């Protein structure tokens, strides 16, 4: 565990990594890795939503899981004035960076 950053704990996604560990990678490779991680994160969330609690989602979790691109991280509990689900089309990369700022610390910020 690195003592340089407090958030490099055993419960962090950065556990076992050093600050700037991936800094040397070409920006194109970093962007591809971030895109891949964002897609994986989004698909994992949707799988959990489909198999977990249905109480919060206003969209069919199976539809979300199999018919909405993992390029997006749509909110699952937002409706328009008529009660229809609204796909806000937030980027899954933006969501990943928001949720896991530690990626910046290990050198995966582009």
Order of alpha helices (4+ residues) and beta strands (2+ residues): alpha-alpha-alpha-alpha
